[in-house]
Amino acid sequence: MPRQLVWIEKQNFQGFGCSDCHWVFNPSDSLVGQSLDEMKHRYEAQRDKEFAAHVCAKHPRPPGPKTQ
């Protein structure tokens, strides 16, 4: 199954991330616009562009707990 952009809720983070690795979206610049709709569009465009460009191998998941 291909990776997907998913909503993540953790104790220290709420936002979008990758379903296959530890990448999360952190907006890099202020999202200003003439209206709320324009700001939302810029946010979504930046999020989608960064998600498409990220490489999962550069954001590996931390190892899980060892089971014996």
Gaussian input, Z-matrix of N, CA and C with variables (Angstrom, degrees):
# hf/3-21g

backbone

0 1
 N
 C     1     B1
 C     2     B2     1     A1
 N     3     B3     2     A2     1     D1
 C     4     B4     3     A3     2     D2
 C     5     B5     4     A4     3     D3
 N     6     B6     5     A5     4     D4
 C     7     B7     6     A6     5     D5
 C     8     B8     7     A7     6     D6
 N     9     B9     8     A8     7     D7
 C    10    B10     9     A9     8     D8
 C    11    B11    10    A10     9     D9
 N    12    B12    11    A11    10    D10
 C    13    B13    12    A12    11    D11
 C    14    B14    13    A13    12    D12
 N    15    B15    14    A14    13    D13
 C    16    B16    15    A15    14    D14
 C    17    B17    16    A16    15    D15
 N    18    B18    17    A17    16    D16
 C    19    B19    18    A18    17    D17
 C    20    B20    19    A19    18    D18
 N    21    B21    20    A20    19    D19
 C    22    B22    21    A21    20    D20
 C    23    B23    22    A22    21    D21
 N    24    B24    23    A23    22    D22
 C    25    B25    24    A24    23    D23
 C    26    B26    25    A25    24    D24
 N    27    B27    26    A26    25    D25
 C    28    B28    27    A27    26    D26
 C    29    B29    28    A28    27    D27
 N    30    B30    29    A29    28    D28
 C    31    B31    30    A30    29    D29
 C    32    B32    31    A31    30    D30
 N    33    B33    32    A32    31    D31
 C    34    B34    33    A33    32    D32
 C    35    B35    34    A34    33    D33
 N    36    B36    35    A35    34    D34
 C    37    B37    36    A36    35    D35
 C    38    B38    37    A37    36    D36
 N    39    B39    38    A38    37    D37
 C    40    B40    39    A39    38    D38
 C    41    B41    40    A40    39    D39
 N    42    B42    41    A41    40    D40
 C    43    B43    42    A42    41    D41
 C    44    B44    43    A43    42    D42
 N    45    B45    44    A44    43    D43
 C    46    B46    45    A45    44    D44
 C    47    B47    46    A46    45    D45
 N    48    B48    47    A47    46    D46
 C    49    B49    48    A48    47    D47
 C    50    B50    49    A49    48    D48
 N    51    B51    50    A50    49    D49
 C    52    B52    51    A51    50    D50
 C    53    B53    52    A52    51    D51
 N    54    B54    53    A53    52    D52
 C    55    B55    54    A54    53    D53
 C    56    B56    55    A55    54    D54
 N    57    B57    56    A56    55    D55
 C    58    B58    57    A57    56    D56
 C    59    B59    58    A58    57    D57
 N    60    B60    59    A59    58    D58
 C    61    B61    60    A60    59    D59
 C    62    B62    61    A61    60    D60
 N    63    B63    62    A62    61    D61
 C    64    B64    63    A63    62    D62
 C    65    B65    64    A64    63    D63
 N    66    B66    65    A65    64    D64
 C    67    B67    66    A66    65    D65
 C    68    B68    67    A67    66    D66
 N    69    B69    68    A68    67    D67
 C    70    B70    69    A69    68    D68
 C    71    B71    70    A70    69    D69
 N    72    B72    71    A71    70    D70
 C    73    B73    72    A72    71    D71
 C    74    B74    73    A73    72    D72
 N    75    B75    74    A74    73    D73
 C    76    B76    75    A75    74    D74
 C    77    B77    76    A76    75    D75
 N    78    B78    77    A77    76    D76
 C    79    B79    78    A78    77    D77
 C    80    B80    79    A79    78    D78
 N    81    B81    80    A80    79    D79
 C    82    B82    81    A81    80    D80
 C    83    B83    82    A82    81    D81
 N    84    B84    83    A83    82    D82
 C    85    B85    84    A84    83    D83
 C    86    B86    85    A85    84    D84
 N    87    B87    86    A86    85    D85
 C    88    B88    87    A87    86    D86
 C    89    B89    88    A88    87    D87
 N    90    B90    89    A89    88    D88
 C    91    B91    90    A90    89    D89
 C    92    B92    91    A91    90    D90
 N    93    B93    92    A92    91    D91
 C    94    B94    93    A93    92    D92
 C    95    B95    94    A94    93    D93
 N    96    B96    95    A95    94    D94
 C    97    B97    96    A96    95    D95
 C    98    B98    97    A97    96    D96
 N    99    B99    98    A98    97    D97
 C   100   B100    99    A99    98    D98
 C   101   B101   100   A100    99    D99
 N   102   B102   101   A101   100   D100
 C   103   B103   102   A102   101   D101
 C   104   B104   103   A103   102   D102
 N   105   B105   104   A104   103   D103
 C   106   B106   105   A105   104   D104
 C   107   B107   106   A106   105   D105
 N   108   B108   107   A107   106   D106
 C   109   B109   108   A108   107   D107
 C   110   B110   109   A109   108   D108
 N   111   B111   110   A110   109   D109
 C   112   B112   111   A111   110   D110
 C   113   B113   112   A112   111   D111
 N   114   B114   113   A113   112   D112
 C   115   B115   114   A114   113   D113
 C   116   B116   115   A115   114   D114
 N   117   B117   116   A116   115   D115
 C   118   B118   117   A117   116   D116
 C   119   B119   118   A118   117   D117
 N   120   B120   119   A119   118   D118
 C   121   B121   120   A120   119   D119
 C   122   B122   121   A121   120   D120
 N   123   B123   122   A122   121   D121
 C   124   B124   123   A123   122   D122
 C   125   B125   124   A124   123   D123
 N   126   B126   125   A125   124   D124
 C   127   B127   126   A126   125   D125
 C   128   B128   127   A127   126   D126
 N   129   B129   128   A128   127   D127
 C   130   B130   129   A129   128   D128
 C   131   B131   130   A130   129   D129
 N   132   B132   131   A131   130   D130
 C   133   B133   132   A132   131   D131
 C   134   B134   133   A133   132   D132
 N   135   B135   134   A134   133   D133
 C   136   B136   135   A135   134   D134
 C   137   B137   136   A136   135   D135
 N   138   B138   137   A137   136   D136
 C   139   B139   138   A138   137   D137
 C   140   B140   139   A139   138   D138
 N   141   B141   140   A140   139   D139
 C   142   B142   141   A141   140   D140
 C   143   B143   142   A142   141   D141
 N   144   B144   143   A143   142   D142
 C   145   B145   144   A144   143   D143
 C   146   B146   145   A145   144   D144
 N   147   B147   146   A146   145   D145
 C   148   B148   147   A147   146   D146
 C   149   B149   148   A148   147   D147
 N   150   B150   149   A149   148   D148
 C   151   B151   150   A150   149   D149
 C   152   B152   151   A151   150   D150
 N   153   B153   152   A152   151   D151
 C   154   B154   153   A153   152   D152
 C   155   B155   154   A154   153   D153
 N   156   B156   155   A155   154   D154
 C   157   B157   156   A156   155   D155
 C   158   B158   157   A157   156   D156
 N   159   B159   158   A158   157   D157
 C   160   B160   159   A159   158   D158
 C   161   B161   160   A160   159   D159
 N   162   B162   161   A161   160   D160
 C   163   B163   162   A162   161   D161
 C   164   B164   163   A163   162   D162
 N   165   B165   164   A164   163   D163
 C   166   B166   165   A165   164   D164
 C   167   B167   166   A166   165   D165
 N   168   B168   167   A167   166   D166
 C   169   B169   168   A168   167   D167
 C   170   B170   169   A169   168   D168
 N   171   B171   170   A170   169   D169
 C   172   B172   171   A171   170   D170
 C   173   B173   172   A172   171   D171
 N   174   B174   173   A173   172   D172
 C   175   B175   174   A174   173   D173
 C   176   B176   175   A175   174   D174
 N   177   B177   176   A176   175   D175
 C   178   B178   177   A177   176   D176
 C   179   B179   178   A178   177   D177
 N   180   B180   179   A179   178   D178
 C   181   B181   180   A180   179   D179
 C   182   B182   181   A181   180   D180
 N   183   B183   182   A182   181   D181
 C   184   B184   183   A183   182   D182
 C   185   B185   184   A184   183   D183
 N   186   B186   185   A185   184   D184
 C   187   B187   186   A186   185   D185
 C   188   B188   187   A187   186   D186
 N   189   B189   188   A188   187   D187
 C   190   B190   189   A189   188   D188
 C   191   B191   190   A190   189   D189
 N   192   B192   191   A191   190   D190
 C   193   B193   192   A192   191   D191
 C   194   B194   193   A193   192   D192
 N   195   B195   194   A194   193   D193
 C   196   B196   195   A195   194   D194
 C   197   B197   196   A196   195   D195
 N   198   B198   197   A197   196   D196
 C   199   B199   198   A198   197   D197
 C   200   B200   199   A199   198   D198
 N   201   B201   200   A200   199   D199
 C   202   B202   201   A201   200   D200
 C   203   B203   202   A202   201   D201

   B1=1.4523
   B2=1.5288
   B3=1.3173
   B4=1.4676
   B5=1.5290
   B6=1.3203
   B7=1.4671
   B8=1.5209
   B9=1.3267
   B10=1.4523
   B11=1.5206
   B12=1.3057
   B13=1.4483
   B14=1.5215
   B15=1.3312
   B16=1.4658
   B17=1.5263
   B18=1.3227
   B19=1.4566
   B20=1.5251
   B21=1.3343
   B22=1.4594
   B23=1.5247
   B24=1.3177
   B25=1.4646
   B26=1.5177
   B27=1.3370
   B28=1.4597
   B29=1.5153
   B30=1.3043
   B31=1.4571
   B32=1.5237
   B33=1.3263
   B34=1.4596
   B35=1.5192
   B36=1.3326
   B37=1.4702
   B38=1.5102
   B39=1.3113
   B40=1.4538
   B41=1.5165
   B42=1.3067
   B43=1.4505
   B44=1.5102
   B45=1.3145
   B46=1.4578
   B47=1.5183
   B48=1.3327
   B49=1.4543
   B50=1.5126
   B51=1.3125
   B52=1.4565
   B53=1.5281
   B54=1.3070
   B55=1.4638
   B56=1.5290
   B57=1.3483
   B58=1.4648
   B59=1.5250
   B60=1.3342
   B61=1.4680
   B62=1.5282
   B63=1.2992
   B64=1.4663
   B65=1.5295
   B66=1.3352
   B67=1.4634
   B68=1.5216
   B69=1.3463
   B70=1.4595
   B71=1.5205
   B72=1.3057
   B73=1.4619
   B74=1.5196
   B75=1.3362
   B76=1.4507
   B77=1.5217
   B78=1.3406
   B79=1.4664
   B80=1.5219
   B81=1.3299
   B82=1.4605
   B83=1.5185
   B84=1.3107
   B85=1.4613
   B86=1.5181
   B87=1.3130
   B88=1.4611
   B89=1.5218
   B90=1.2887
   B91=1.4548
   B92=1.5202
   B93=1.3187
   B94=1.4633
   B95=1.5168
   B96=1.3108
   B97=1.4532
   B98=1.5099
   B99=1.2831
   B100=1.4601
   B101=1.5329
   B102=1.3352
   B103=1.4591
   B104=1.5208
   B105=1.3204
   B106=1.4534
   B107=1.5285
   B108=1.3153
   B109=1.4719
   B110=1.5277
   B111=1.3219
   B112=1.4593
   B113=1.5291
   B114=1.3366
   B115=1.4657
   B116=1.5309
   B117=1.3364
   B118=1.4669
   B119=1.5216
   B120=1.3282
   B121=1.4627
   B122=1.5326
   B123=1.3280
   B124=1.4755
   B125=1.5264
   B126=1.3330
   B127=1.4655
   B128=1.5273
   B129=1.3227
   B130=1.4639
   B131=1.5214
   B132=1.3238
   B133=1.4645
   B134=1.5274
   B135=1.3323
   B136=1.4632
   B137=1.5295
   B138=1.3230
   B139=1.4680
   B140=1.5186
   B141=1.3221
   B142=1.4617
   B143=1.5288
   B144=1.3225
   B145=1.4716
   B146=1.5245
   B147=1.3256
   B148=1.4644
   B149=1.5262
   B150=1.3329
   B151=1.4612
   B152=1.5195
   B153=1.3162
   B154=1.4650
   B155=1.5251
   B156=1.3364
   B157=1.4647
   B158=1.5333
   B159=1.3325
   B160=1.4726
   B161=1.5291
   B162=1.3203
   B163=1.4648
   B164=1.5239
   B165=1.3215
   B166=1.4670
   B167=1.5268
   B168=1.3250
   B169=1.4649
   B170=1.5323
   B171=1.3184
   B172=1.4643
   B173=1.5274
   B174=1.3251
   B175=1.4692
   B176=1.5307
   B177=1.3402
   B178=1.4598
   B179=1.5340
   B180=1.3110
   B181=1.4591
   B182=1.5217
   B183=1.3301
   B184=1.4617
   B185=1.5248
   B186=1.3257
   B187=1.4657
   B188=1.5223
   B189=1.3084
   B190=1.4582
   B191=1.5157
   B192=1.3098
   B193=1.4707
   B194=1.5272
   B195=1.3160
   B196=1.4617
   B197=1.5133
   B198=1.3223
   B199=1.4534
   B200=1.5114
   B201=1.3019
   B202=1.4676
   B203=1.4930
   A1=108.32
   A2=117.61
   A3=120.01
   A4=110.92
   A5=113.78
   A6=118.65
   A7=110.08
   A8=115.13
   A9=120.80
   A10=109.87
   A11=115.87
   A12=122.53
   A13=106.51
   A14=117.35
   A15=121.39
   A16=110.59
   A17=116.21
   A18=122.99
   A19=107.51
   A20=116.98
   A21=122.56
   A22=108.60
   A23=116.31
   A24=121.65
   A25=107.98
   A26=115.31
   A27=122.47
   A28=107.48
   A29=116.48
   A30=120.42
   A31=111.95
   A32=117.75
   A33=121.76
   A34=114.54
   A35=117.51
   A36=119.53
   A37=110.70
   A38=115.93
   A39=123.30
   A40=106.89
   A41=116.29
   A42=119.38
   A43=111.45
   A44=115.05
   A45=121.20
   A46=111.05
   A47=115.00
   A48=121.36
   A49=110.47
   A50=114.93
   A51=122.47
   A52=110.59
   A53=116.37
   A54=121.41
   A55=112.23
   A56=117.93
   A57=120.77
   A58=115.09
   A59=117.87
   A60=118.86
   A61=109.89
   A62=116.97
   A63=122.64
   A64=112.42
   A65=118.92
   A66=122.30
   A67=109.52
   A68=115.87
   A69=121.50
   A70=108.74
   A71=115.91
   A72=121.67
   A73=110.05
   A74=114.93
   A75=122.84
   A76=107.05
   A77=118.24
   A78=119.50
   A79=110.87
   A80=116.06
   A81=120.55
   A82=113.24
   A83=117.86
   A84=119.19
   A85=109.62
   A86=115.30
   A87=119.25
   A88=109.09
   A89=115.04
   A90=121.12
   A91=109.32
   A92=115.39
   A93=120.52
   A94=109.34
   A95=115.09
   A96=120.33
   A97=110.57
   A98=115.68
   A99=121.78
   A100=111.59
   A101=116.46
   A102=120.64
   A103=109.71
   A104=116.17
   A105=120.95
   A106=110.69
   A107=117.05
   A108=120.42
   A109=111.50
   A110=117.38
   A111=120.42
   A112=110.84
   A113=117.06
   A114=120.70
   A115=110.33
   A116=116.51
   A117=121.43
   A118=110.38
   A119=117.21
   A120=121.45
   A121=110.82
   A122=117.27
   A123=120.73
   A124=111.16
   A125=116.65
   A126=121.63
   A127=110.19
   A128=116.46
   A129=120.96
   A130=111.81
   A131=117.75
   A132=120.91
   A133=110.50
   A134=117.15
   A135=120.46
   A136=110.43
   A137=117.22
   A138=122.19
   A139=110.97
   A140=117.07
   A141=121.07
   A142=111.92
   A143=117.15
   A144=120.98
   A145=110.60
   A146=117.33
   A147=120.25
   A148=111.19
   A149=117.95
   A150=120.42
   A151=110.54
   A152=117.23
   A153=121.10
   A154=111.83
   A155=117.23
   A156=120.93
   A157=113.39
   A158=118.62
   A159=117.83
   A160=111.03
   A161=114.64
   A162=122.05
   A163=107.24
   A164=116.95
   A165=120.90
   A166=112.28
   A167=117.99
   A168=121.23
   A169=111.77
   A170=117.46
   A171=120.88
   A172=112.37
   A173=117.33
   A174=122.48
   A175=109.61
   A176=118.20
   A177=119.30
   A178=111.55
   A179=114.99
   A180=119.90
   A181=108.84
   A182=117.54
   A183=118.74
   A184=109.35
   A185=117.06
   A186=118.83
   A187=111.12
   A188=115.84
   A189=120.87
   A190=111.10
   A191=117.30
   A192=120.39
   A193=110.26
   A194=115.54
   A195=120.85
   A196=109.81
   A197=115.70
   A198=121.04
   A199=108.69
   A200=115.31
   A201=119.27
   A202=110.71
   D1=132.46
   D2=-179.32
   D3=-68.99
   D4=155.42
   D5=179.28
   D6=-62.56
   D7=154.30
   D8=-179.24
   D9=-134.11
   D10=154.15
   D11=172.66
   D12=-82.33
   D13=121.21
   D14=-175.65
   D15=-127.15
   D16=156.92
   D17=174.93
   D18=-85.28
   D19=131.83
   D20=-177.80
   D21=-120.37
   D22=132.67
   D23=174.14
   D24=-125.90
   D25=114.65
   D26=176.46
   D27=-129.58
   D28=175.96
   D29=-178.80
   D30=-59.91
   D31=-39.99
   D32=-175.92
   D33=-109.80
   D34=9.19
   D35=-177.62
   D36=-154.99
   D37=136.84
   D38=168.17
   D39=-134.99
   D40=122.68
   D41=-179.85
   D42=167.52
   D43=-166.48
   D44=-177.29
   D45=-92.31
   D46=147.41
   D47=177.44
   D48=-155.96
   D49=-177.69
   D50=-178.22
   D51=-91.91
   D52=140.80
   D53=179.11
   D54=-73.93
   D55=-17.87
   D56=-174.71
   D57=-107.09
   D58=-13.83
   D59=-177.21
   D60=-145.89
   D61=-168.86
   D62=-174.76
   D63=-95.61
   D64=13.56
   D65=179.10
   D66=-71.35
   D67=135.98
   D68=173.20
   D69=-131.68
   D70=152.68
   D71=-179.00
   D72=-85.97
   D73=124.34
   D74=173.41
   D75=-125.74
   D76=107.75
   D77=-178.36
   D78=-53.90
   D79=131.47
   D80=-173.75
   D81=-90.95
   D82=-19.96
   D83=-179.65
   D84=-137.92
   D85=162.52
   D86=-179.73
   D87=-67.27
   D88=140.10
   D89=-175.56
   D90=-102.17
   D91=80.55
   D92=-179.31
   D93=-94.34
   D94=154.53
   D95=178.38
   D96=-168.91
   D97=174.33
   D98=-179.13
   D99=-75.82
   D100=-23.10
   D101=-177.70
   D102=-147.30
   D103=167.90
   D104=176.66
   D105=-62.66
   D106=-38.20
   D107=178.10
   D108=-62.72
   D109=-40.30
   D110=178.43
   D111=-66.69
   D112=-40.61
   D113=178.00
   D114=-63.39
   D115=-42.41
   D116=178.27
   D117=-62.19
   D118=-43.79
   D119=179.45
   D120=-61.23
   D121=-43.82
   D122=179.21
   D123=-63.80
   D124=-41.84
   D125=178.11
   D126=-60.06
   D127=-50.40
   D128=-178.73
   D129=-64.14
   D130=-39.00
   D131=179.25
   D132=-65.29
   D133=-44.30
   D134=178.72
   D135=-64.49
   D136=-44.72
   D137=178.81
   D138=-58.81
   D139=-49.44
   D140=-177.75
   D141=-65.34
   D142=-38.55
   D143=179.03
   D144=-65.50
   D145=-45.67
   D146=-179.68
   D147=-67.86
   D148=-37.43
   D149=177.47
   D150=-62.91
   D151=-45.88
   D152=-179.45
   D153=-63.73
   D154=-31.49
   D155=-175.67
   D156=-88.60
   D157=-15.43
   D158=-175.11
   D159=-72.34
   D160=153.46
   D161=179.13
   D162=-112.36
   D163=117.20
   D164=-175.67
   D165=-57.32
   D166=-34.30
   D167=-178.20
   D168=-63.05
   D169=-22.49
   D170=178.72
   D171=-84.74
   D172=-6.11
   D173=-177.90
   D174=-133.96
   D175=58.18
   D176=-176.00
   D177=-65.18
   D178=149.77
   D179=175.24
   D180=-70.28
   D181=145.03
   D182=175.14
   D183=-64.72
   D184=150.09
   D185=179.92
   D186=-62.17
   D187=142.08
   D188=178.73
   D189=-75.91
   D190=172.90
   D191=178.71
   D192=-65.30
   D193=143.17
   D194=179.33
   D195=-76.74
   D196=137.66
   D197=176.25
   D198=-114.60
   D199=143.33
   D200=-179.63
   D201=-124.15

